[in-house]
Amino acid sequence: MKKNLFLLVTAFLVISACNCSGEKKPSGSDTPSQETTDPEKPDTPETPETPEPGPATYRLGTYNIGNFNKTETNSTEMVANMMKEIGVQVLSMNELDYFNQRHNVNQIKVFANYMGGWKSFFAPAIDYKGGQYGVGVAAMPELTIIRLEALTLAQGDGAERRACAVVEFEPFVFASTHLDHKSKDAQLEQAKTIEDWMEKNYGTSGKPVFLCGDFNALPTSETIRFMEKNWTILSPLEPTYNAINPSKCIDYIMVYKNAAAKVKKLDAKVMRTFTSGNVEVASDHLPVFVDVELAR
């Protein structure tokens, strides 16, 4: 009997010891897995793609300003205010004096200063009264100039030698010219000189080329018909001369064939009225502008 009781007590103690050694910890004290202790890693942000640059727009202008003196008034400041009013960004200018006895200044440089530190380039056509006379280009300072060229256009049997000012900016080429008013043959030869030079220098460049100025030629003339073989006229075929009673379209803005597909015309206008100036006093021509959009 005692032996049996001793065996039962011994067995009970063994079972109790086993239960104690295998007791589970309360669930609240479980050691969490590594997955739950590490803070959630933030998603790596995707690097945004750089958007393709959109098209750029420019307002191009042309104006034969008649050496700022077709009346007895110096119209330089008036013309600058007019150009600011319409927001032109690049301007072709014809009939400019350069340090001669009529105007002993670089007229396009003076104009550029009135525009607020614009860039300017003068191309001489002839020697005149101790100085020079010709054409030029003025442009807002944001446009970077890459190349400058002053082309000489032969007089032939015309009134005088002419010029073409060529300015290559980063996004496009812009040229200003003023063709002969006396001889149709000389005028056509001058146009051909410009055409040949543009073909040689920019015919395969893919960069838009704009040619502006006073061509002294009607839209039906041989000169303009020749130009239209390789140039697209962007400006309105409306009278630009004279400023008081306009009856002739002789001032143009055109784009060369090499990159015409990259150029979209948005707007174009021959300006007749301003709040900041009087076109009948400023010059004997009317200013013209074209808005273009350039594909990149």
C-alpha positions, 0 to 999 in steps of 0.5 A: 500500500505504501509502495503504491502511494509512493509511486503515485506521488512520484508520478504526479511530481514528474508530470507536474515538472514536465508541464512547468518546463513546457509552459508557453509564454503568454501571447502578449510577450511573444517576440515579434517577427522581424517583419513586424518590427521594421518600419515600413520602407517607403516606396522609392519615388519614381524619377519624373520624366523630363518633358519634351520642350514644347514649341516656341513662339516669336513675334517677328517684325519688319519696318522701313523707318526711313532713317527715323526722319521722313518728317522733320521729327526724330521718330526713334523714341516713338518707333521704339514705343510703337514696337513695345506696344505690339510686343515685337521681339525681333525686328528688321529695319531698313534705311538706317544711318551710321555715323554720317553727316545726316545722323552722326550716330549708329541709328539702330544702336540708339533704337536698341537702347530705347528698347531696353538694352536690345541687341543690334546689328548694322549692315552697310549698303553704301558709303554716305556723307562721311559715314554709311547707310544700310539695313539692320536687325534688332532683337531682344536680349534673351536671344543668343547670337551665333553668327553675323553676316553682312551681305553686299548686293550689287548695284547693277543698273539700279540706283545703288548697292544694297545689303542684307543683314543676317543674324543667326540666333540659336532657334532661327536665322533672321535676315533684313534686306532692302532691294532696289527701287529703280531697276527690276533687273537689278532688284531680281539679281539682288534677290538671287544673290540672297537666295544663293547665299541662303542655299549655300549656308542654310539649305540643309541646316534644318534651322528656320530662316526668315527673310524680311524687309522692303523688297520694293516689289509687288506680289505679282512682280517677277522678283516676288514670283522668283522668291516664292519658288523657295520661300513662303510669304507669311506676312499679309499681302496688304498695302504697306506703302505709303503710311498715309494712303497705303496702296502698295504691298512691298514689305514682306516677312517670309520663311525659307523652304529648308525648314518651313514645315517646322514653322506655323504662322499664328497671326500676321498684321500690317499695323495701321494705328497705335496708341503710342505713336503716329504711323504717318509721322514715324515713317513713310512705310507701315510696320508689319509683324508675324507670330510664328510657332517653331517646332522643336 
